[in-house]
């Protein structure tokens, strides 16, 4: 008996929709990362990209527990001396909640070509409207 290895060409990719309203940002991102990677499938193969598509709606209504809104910061550096920029998550969640959710999911994916390709299958929307009705996404409960 040999071990089954999934092939990228034979996989059928489904669309899942996750509603982030009232749920913790990290738990929603972890569920999305598992689906994007394909770990929920019985035929999961680590070296093959067997993930599926994920739509996250209501990203602006996702909650950060504890004092993370004020104590958690997003840092970036311009490359110049003194070029460190920081933004609190309170400001990020108010202005661009899609970025906060995408950043959380990206951090939970592998840092290689499979992780990069998986991230392209993620669609994040601040409200409850999305453009993928034609794909008939299946609701996924976190």
SULSULZI-V713095 format. One line per field, one symbol per residue. ss: DSSP state (A for helix, B for strand, O for the rest). phi: phi as a letter, one per 20 degrees, with the letter a starting at -180 (. if undefined). psi: psi as a letter, one per 30 degrees, with the letter a starting at -180 (. if undefined). A space follows every 10 residues. Layout:
# SULSULZI-V713095
ss: ???
phi: ???
psi: ???
This chain:
# SULSULZI-V713095
ss: OOOOOOOAAA OOOOBBBBBO OOOBAAAAAA AAAAAAAOOO OOOOOOOOOO OOBBBBBOAA AOBOOOOAAA AOBBBBBOOO OOOBBBBBAA AAAAAOAAAA AAAAAAAAOO OOAAAAAAAO OBBBOOOOOO OOAAAOOBBO OO
phi: .dffdfdgfe fdedddcdee fmdfgfffff ffffffenfe efegcgedfd ececdddlff efddfmdfgd eecddbcfoe fmefdccfff ffffebffff fffffffeef ebffffffff eecccfeeeb edffelfefc ee
psi: klkkkkkeff kkklkkkkjg kglkeeeeee eeeeeefgff kfgkkegkjg llkkkklhff gkkklbgfef fklkklkffl kggkkkklfe eefeeifeee eeeeeefflk iaeeeeeeff gkkkkeagkl gheffikkkk k.
